[in-house]
Amino acid sequence: MNCPQCGAQVGATDDFCGNCGNYLGWGAKAARDNEVHGPRNDASGRVDGPGGGGVAGEFGERRGGGAGPASPREADAASAARRAAEAALIVPIEVQPPADPATPGGRAPAAPSGPAGPGKFLAPADAADLGPVLPGRPEARRPLPTTAAGVSVIGPPCPVCGTPNPPDRRFCRRCATPLHPEQHARAATRRRRWRWRGDRSRWLRRLAALAVVVAVVVAGVIFWPQLTGLWEDLRDRLSSTTAVSPASTAATAEIPGHPATAAVDGLSNRYWGAPAVGDSIEFTFAAPFRLLSVVVHAGASAEEAGFATEARPTALDMIVTTEDGTNRTVPVTLADQPGSQRTDTGISDVTRIRLVIRGAAGLAPGRHIALGEVEFFRRS
């Protein structure tokens, strides 16, 4: 026999193909039945195979060319047909006597009425001459698993049912279980690998998203100070300002009548008098704050007449100390003219500011340097 799916040769007792695992089913079962019982009748009652074409008889004999006893199932069918003929097919017929050569026309004289006359009924044995009788609706036979009894097979047993199989089979001949699981596992692994390769876009998207997150984190760690400064500058521009008064003021030197506190008293006609270049004044604050800008009024007065009576600072070093002790120096350049001059800073956590005079205009013997007023501003 050959497998109807792949064409591989299979045994007569095999239920499944050893090459492709296909269930042999009806074809193998019919072939085995033909070998064991011979050809079977179809629904019309005719016999398949050589000598077929006849009709199932009444008493379990094959008619129409086949001789010999029928199977028990066929005998039951014939008995049922006979009983049906006795019950329903009793037909009155006219019995014609045989021809008599002495009679004119070759016909015998008519038979008299009576038991042997025209009213004679068919005997049950004569009902078979009427023709075949259709059996009941055929019932499909279920396939039954065959056993390997009487078949000598040398090979490894099936891991599920224990049936021995030849070494070259890939599937069990009884239950179709794969006989080489490691090969199927490798094939499944290859399929999963190709499936991953076929869907690489999803993994590429995930890797791209992970790379973006890592890049953002690294950039944040590296550029965190710059980012903080940009954020604070944005807040400085969007917020309003308010003045901050120092808690204490001290100077390295001062002219009598012009103390250091005069630089932060809010009056433009009073000033701190420094004897020479290099002197400094220091302002201390009660709480840390963000210094946005510093406004300096140079000269002895805000008016033109009193502005030039004393020397004026033109260059200052503003040393800003933050809460953590870090010092930051901001150079301040002043124009030699009356009025306020502003310097923007943007320094956070300021606790102390020291102004050091680095240059002065109009300095002469008998004159000193006048610093009229200093103002500090923070965010409100």
C-alpha positions in Angstrom: 0.0 0.0 0.0 1.0 3.6 -0.5 0.1 6.7 1.6 -2.6 8.8 -0.3 -0.9 12.0 0.9 2.8 11.6 0.4 3.0 8.3 -1.6 5.3 6.5 0.9 5.0 2.8 1.2 3.1 1.7 4.3 2.2 -1.7 5.8 -1.1 -3.4 5.7 -1.5 -3.1 9.5 -0.4 0.5 9.8 -2.9 3.2 10.9 -0.7 6.2 10.2 1.9 6.9 7.6 5.5 6.7 8.8 6.7 9.6 6.6 4.1 12.3 7.1 1.9 11.0 9.9 -1.3 11.0 7.8 -4.1 8.8 9.1 -4.6 6.0 6.6 -8.2 5.5 7.8 -10.8 4.2 5.4 -8.5 3.2 2.5 -6.4 0.9 4.7 -9.5 -0.5 6.4 -11.3 -1.3 3.2 -8.2 -3.0 1.8 -7.9 -5.2 4.8 -11.6 -6.0 4.8 -11.4 -7.1 1.1 -8.4 -9.3 1.9 -10.2 -10.9 4.9 -13.9 -11.1 3.9 -13.9 -10.5 0.2 -15.8 -7.8 -1.7 -19.0 -6.4 0.1 -22.4 -5.6 -1.3 -23.3 -1.9 -1.8 -26.7 -0.3 -1.1 -28.2 -1.8 -4.2 -27.5 -5.4 -3.1 -25.0 -6.1 -5.9 -21.7 -7.9 -5.1 -18.4 -6.1 -5.9 -15.5 -7.9 -7.4 -15.2 -10.8 -9.7 -18.5 -12.6 -10.2 -20.4 -9.6 -9.0 -23.4 -8.0 -10.6 -25.9 -10.6 -9.2 -28.6 -10.0 -6.6 -28.8 -11.1 -3.0 -31.0 -14.1 -2.8 -33.6 -15.2 -0.3 -31.8 -17.9 1.6 -28.3 -16.5 2.0 -26.9 -17.5 -1.4 -25.2 -15.3 -4.0 -27.2 -15.1 -7.2 -26.1 -13.9 -10.6 -22.8 -15.6 -11.0 -21.4 -16.1 -7.5 -21.9 -19.4 -5.6 -21.3 -20.4 -2.0 -22.6 -19.4 1.3 -23.0 -15.7 2.2 -21.7 -13.9 5.3 -24.0 -13.9 8.4 -24.8 -10.2 7.8 -25.9 -11.0 4.2 -28.0 -13.9 5.4 -29.8 -11.7 7.9 -30.5 -9.2 5.0 -31.9 -12.0 2.8 -34.2 -13.3 5.6 -35.5 -9.7 6.2 -36.2 -9.5 2.4 -38.0 -12.8 2.5 -40.2 -11.8 5.4 -41.1 -8.5 3.6 -42.1 -10.4 0.5 -44.3 -12.8 2.5 -46.0 -9.9 4.3 -46.5 -7.3 1.5 -45.7 -8.8 -1.9 -48.4 -11.6 -2.2 -49.6 -11.1 -5.7 -52.3 -13.2 -7.5 -51.1 -14.4 -10.8 -52.5 -16.6 -13.6 -50.7 -19.9 -14.1 -50.4 -20.9 -17.7 -50.2 -24.6 -18.5 -47.5 -25.9 -20.7 -48.0 -25.9 -24.4 -49.6 -29.0 -25.9 -48.6 -29.9 -29.5 -51.9 -31.6 -30.0 -53.9 -28.5 -29.4 -54.5 -26.2 -32.3 -52.3 -23.1 -32.0 -49.9 -24.9 -29.7 -51.8 -23.8 -26.6 -53.0 -26.1 -23.8 -56.6 -25.9 -22.7 -57.4 -23.4 -19.9 -57.0 -24.7 -16.4 -60.1 -25.1 -14.3 -60.8 -22.8 -11.5 -59.9 -23.9 -8.0 -56.8 -24.3 -6.0 -54.8 -24.8 -9.2 -56.6 -22.2 -11.3 -56.1 -18.5 -11.9 -56.7 -17.7 -8.2 -53.5 -19.4 -7.1 -51.2 -17.3 -4.8 -47.5 -17.1 -4.9 -45.6 -19.4 -2.5 -43.0 -17.7 -0.4 -40.3 -19.6 -2.3 -41.4 -17.9 -5.6 -41.2 -14.4 -4.2 -37.5 -14.3 -5.0 -38.3 -14.3 -8.7 -39.7 -10.7 -8.4 -36.2 -9.1 -8.2 -33.9 -7.6 -5.6 -35.2 -5.8 -2.5 -33.4 -2.7 -1.2 -31.9 -3.1 2.2 -32.2 -0.5 5.0 -30.0 2.6 5.1 -26.3 1.6 5.2 -24.6 2.5 8.4 -21.0 3.7 8.2 -18.5 1.5 10.0 -16.2 3.2 12.4 -12.4 2.7 12.0 -10.9 0.5 14.7 -7.2 0.7 15.6 -5.3 -2.3 14.3 -2.9 -4.1 16.4 0.5 -5.3 15.5 -0.3 -8.9 16.4 1.4 -11.2 14.1 3.7 -8.5 12.6 7.3 -8.7 13.6 8.8 -5.2 13.8 12.2 -4.5 15.2 12.8 -1.0 16.3 12.4 1.5 19.2 9.0 1.5 20.9 6.7 4.5 20.8 7.1 6.7 23.9 3.2 6.9 24.2 1.7 3.6 23.2 4.8 1.3 23.2 4.3 0.0 19.7 7.6 -1.0 18.1 8.4 1.0 15.0 11.1 0.7 12.3 14.1 3.0 12.8 13.4 5.0 9.7 9.8 6.1 10.7 9.2 9.6 11.9 5.7 9.0 13.3 4.3 6.0 15.3 2.4 3.6 13.0 -0.4 3.3 15.6 -0.9 6.7 17.3 1.2 9.0 15.0 3.3 10.3 17.9 6.6 12.0 16.7 9.4 9.4 17.3 12.2 12.0 17.3 11.3 14.8 19.7 14.7 16.4 19.6 14.4 16.9 15.9 11.0 18.5 16.3 12.4 20.7 19.1 15.2 21.9 16.9 12.7 22.6 14.1 10.5 24.6 16.6 13.5 26.5 17.7 14.4 27.4 14.1 10.8 28.5 13.5 10.8 30.7 16.6 14.2 32.2 15.4 12.8 32.9 12.0 9.6 34.3 13.6 11.8 36.7 15.6 13.7 37.7 12.5 10.5 38.3 10.7 9.2 40.6 13.4 12.4 42.6 14.0 10.6 46.0 13.7 9.0 45.6 17.1 12.4 44.9 18.7 14.0 47.7 16.8 11.3 50.1 18.1 11.9 49.0 21.7 15.7 49.3 21.3 15.3 52.8 19.8 13.0 53.9 22.7 15.5 52.5 25.2 18.4 54.3 23.5 16.4 57.6 23.7 15.7 57.2 27.4 19.4 56.4 28.1 20.5 59.4 26.0 18.1 61.7 28.0 19.4 60.4 31.3 23.1 60.8 30.3 22.4 64.3 29.0 20.6 65.2 32.2 23.5 64.1 34.3 26.1 65.8 32.2 24.3 69.1 31.6 22.4 69.3 34.9 24.1 72.5 36.1 23.5 74.2 32.7 19.9 73.1 32.7 19.4 74.4 36.3 20.9 77.7 35.3 18.6 78.0 32.3 15.6 77.3 34.4 16.5 79.9 37.0 17.2 82.5 34.3 13.8 81.8 32.9 12.2 82.3 36.3 14.2 85.5 36.8 12.9 87.0 33.6 9.3 86.1 34.4 9.2 87.2 38.0 9.2 90.7 39.5 12.0 92.0 41.8 12.2 93.5 45.3 15.0 95.2 47.3 17.0 93.3 50.0 18.5 95.2 52.9 21.7 93.8 54.5 21.7 92.8 58.1 25.2 94.3 58.7 27.7 96.5 56.9 31.5 96.9 57.5 34.4 98.5 55.7 38.1 98.1 55.8 38.6 101.9 56.0 36.3 104.9 56.2 36.5 108.7 56.3 35.2 110.4 59.5 31.7 111.5 58.9 31.2 109.1 56.0 30.7 105.7 57.6 30.1 102.4 55.7 26.4 102.3 56.8 25.9 105.5 54.7 26.2 103.4 51.5 22.9 101.5 52.4 20.8 104.2 54.2 18.7 105.0 51.1 19.8 108.7 50.9 21.6 110.0 47.8 23.3 113.0 49.6 25.2 110.7 52.0 28.0 108.3 51.0 30.7 106.0 52.2 34.2 107.7 52.0 37.1 105.3 51.1 40.6 106.7 51.6 42.2 105.0 48.7 41.9 102.4 45.9 41.9 98.8 47.3 39.6 99.6 50.2 36.4 97.4 50.5 33.0 97.3 52.0 31.2 94.1 53.0 27.4 93.5 53.3 26.0 90.5 55.3 22.4 89.2 54.8 20.2 87.4 57.3 19.0 84.6 55.0 20.2 83.2 51.6 18.5 84.6 48.6 18.9 84.7 44.8 20.7 87.9 43.8 19.2 89.2 40.6 21.0 92.6 40.2 23.0 95.3 42.0 22.5 99.0 41.6 25.4 101.4 42.4 25.3 105.2 42.8 28.8 106.7 42.4 30.0 110.1 43.6 29.2 112.4 46.5 25.8 113.5 45.2 23.3 112.7 42.5 23.4 116.3 41.3 26.0 117.5 38.8 27.3 120.3 41.1 28.0 117.9 44.0 29.0 114.9 41.9 32.5 116.0 41.1 33.5 117.4 44.5 35.1 114.1 45.5 36.7 111.2 43.6 34.3 108.5 42.1 34.9 104.7 41.7 35.0 103.5 38.1 35.9 99.8 38.6 34.8 97.4 41.4 35.3 93.7 42.1 32.0 92.3 43.5 32.9 89.1 45.5 29.7 87.1 46.2 29.7 84.3 48.8 27.0 81.6 48.7 25.6 79.5 51.5 28.1 76.6 50.8 31.1 79.0 51.2 31.8 79.3 47.4 33.1 82.7 46.3 32.3 84.1 42.9 33.9 87.4 41.6 31.9 89.6 39.3 33.7 92.6 37.8 31.6 95.9 37.8 32.4 98.8 35.5 31.0 102.2 36.3 30.6 105.3 34.1 31.9 108.6 35.5 28.5 110.2 35.7 25.8 110.8 38.3 22.8 108.4 38.6 22.2 104.7 39.1 24.1 102.0 37.2 22.7 98.4 37.3 24.6 95.1 37.0 22.7 91.8 36.5 24.0 88.7 38.3 21.6 85.8 38.8 23.4 84.0 41.7 21.5 81.7 44.1 21.9 81.2 47.8 23.8 84.5 48.4 24.8 85.3 52.1 27.6 87.9 51.8 28.7 90.5 49.2 32.0 92.4 49.3 32.8 95.4 47.0 36.5 96.2 46.4 37.5 99.5 44.7 39.8 98.8 41.7 39.8 102.2 40.0 38.7 105.8 40.7 38.3 109.0 38.7 39.2 112.5 40.1 41.4 111.2 42.9 43.8 113.9 44.1 45.7 114.8 47.3 43.2 115.9 49.9 40.3 114.1 48.2 38.7 110.7 48.9 36.5 108.2 47.0 32.8 108.6 47.5 30.4 105.6 47.0 26.9 107.2 47.3 24.5 104.2 47.5 24.4 100.4 46.9 21.1 98.5 46.3 20.5 94.7 46.1 17.5 93.0 44.4 16.0 89.5 44.5 12.9 87.7 43.2 9.7 88.7 44.9 
